[in-house]
Amino acid sequence: MTDTVVPLRGPLRLVAQSVPLAPSVLDDVPLTHLLPADRALAWVRDGDGIVGWGEAARIETSGDDRFTDAGAWWREVSAHCVVRDKVGVPGSGLVAFGSFAFADDSGRTRGRAGGSSVLVVPRVVVGRRGATTWVTTINESALAPTPRVAPTDEPASPEGVVFTDGSTSGAQWETIVSDAVRRIEAGDLDKVVLARDLVADLAAPLDVRAPLRRLAAAYPNCWTFHVDNLFGATPEMLVRRERGLVTSRVLAGTIRRTGDDARDLALAGSLARSSKDLEEHEYAVRSVADALEPYCSSTNVPEAPFVLHLPNVMHLATDVAGVVDAEHESATSLDLAAALHPSAAVGGTPRSTALELIAEIEHLDRGRYAAPVGWIDADGDGEWGIALRSAEYDGSRVRLFAGCGIVADSSPEAELAESQAKLVPVRDALTG
Ligand SMILES: C=C(O[C@H]1C=CC=C(C(=O)O)[C@@H]1O)C(=O)O
């Protein structure tokens, strides 16, 4: 069931044009430095990506049809759009940024007007992919002039930040983790991912560009994003579809970094050998490989994970790849994200039992945390990360989220410490 906030009144006829920019025009200015304060959209990693602003069209959906309804709308918008693309790379031409709710019933309980999942078509997009930089304009009915693109003013840093417990205290959350371990030991399920939130109150409404700039600079190998008041820097790629090739970066199994390189290297070795973390990881890889298989003529699932080093933590990581088969050629990146969500990196194994347990014991509306966030183009190519290391804000109130995979050998105290480490990126981005 879906509540469509902006119903489609007849076909929406958009005109999109992408033109290359000479590299000297932006002179290596980070894409996040181009964003205006209002309606900023971002998806950047290591200098590449797309940022956008303004709004040519949007759809909000909710409920269990949130992906299918958004997908049908996107097919319709793409089919009626006139695209003049002089760049021709994934992300040029018509694009929409999107972010989806974790749970079928999410959003309703938060009292937000309308649905909680969204696709937004910006009016202006600036993209960078290696040496290629471009600007896209999107307008209704007629071509819009290409705007001058230049760095915007330095955003105000958040001030007077006060953190308080979210829906549970640390001690209460440890009890919830213990409950989950008992259920796993009783044989009800193999793995469940439990999350908690932290509230930050600021002295003034957040200018999200400040934390975005910090996250993009501090976490270059993560995808820094902002869509409709959800922002963060995620290390996990749920699915990327690029001209028939599908890739996914699966993460599960974590160890905190100490800041001492030699010790961290030894810890990376122990993570790679930890049976608890390897078990947690294997469930996540299986869930992604199994969900991709029906769409692919071939898949590649490496036998062993590698260790991904981030500034705050290290993760076990596996890059899964597949080739979309002829029968599923029309499956868009969003269709694939819908099929994969929620993977066992954020739900659990078996999926339905884990989701029931989350709903029963977590005491948290995850909103759009841990759900797909990313972008899609007119060909259906796109990238959908999992919105981890993220926060949602409303004026001067920010809710930060973090979760941990729980298996039989999990210790509540260690999981609480891990969740604190996962909160660090957004915490630091708010406090400078
Ligand atoms: C659920 C989160 O992380 C997932 C991704 C990587 C490692 C995880 C872990 O080791 O528990 C989680 O499965 C989060 O960051 O909120």
The ligand as an SDF file (V2000), in Angstrom:
LIG
                    3D

 16 16  0  0  0  0  0  0  0  0999 V2000
   24.5640   -1.7570   10.5210 C   0  0  0  0  0  0  0  0  0  0  0  0
   25.7320   -1.1400   10.3920 C   0  0  0  0  0  0  0  0  0  0  0  0
   26.8440   -1.7570    9.8700 O   0  0  0  0  0  0  0  0  0  0  0  0
   26.7370   -2.9630    9.1350 C   0  0  0  0  0  0  0  0  0  0  0  0
   27.7610   -2.8710    8.0880 C   0  0  0  0  0  0  0  0  0  0  0  0
   29.0690   -3.2100    8.3420 C   0  0  0  0  0  0  0  0  0  0  0  0
   29.3940   -3.9380    9.5000 C   0  0  0  0  0  0  0  0  0  0  0  0
   28.4220   -4.3650   10.3450 C   0  0  0  0  0  0  0  0  0  0  0  0
   28.7740   -5.1500   11.5570 C   0  0  0  0  0  0  0  0  0  0  0  0
   29.9360   -5.5650   11.6940 O   0  0  0  0  0  0  0  0  0  0  0  0
   27.9240   -5.3290   12.4330 O   0  0  0  0  0  0  0  0  0  0  0  0
   26.9780   -4.1440   10.0800 C   0  0  0  0  0  0  0  0  0  0  0  0
   26.4690   -5.3080    9.5200 O   0  0  0  0  0  0  0  0  0  0  0  0
   25.9330    0.2650   10.7770 C   0  0  0  0  0  0  0  0  0  0  0  0
   27.0120    0.8100   10.5440 O   0  0  0  0  0  0  0  0  0  0  0  0
   24.9930    0.8730   11.2940 O   0  0  0  0  0  0  0  0  0  0  0  0
  1  2  2  0
  2  3  1  0
  2 14  1  0
  3  4  1  0
  4  5  1  0
  4 12  1  0
  5  6  2  0
  6  7  1  0
  7  8  2  0
  8  9  1  0
  8 12  1  0
  9 10  2  0
  9 11  1  0
 12 13  1  0
 14 15  2  0
 14 16  1  0
M  END
$$$$
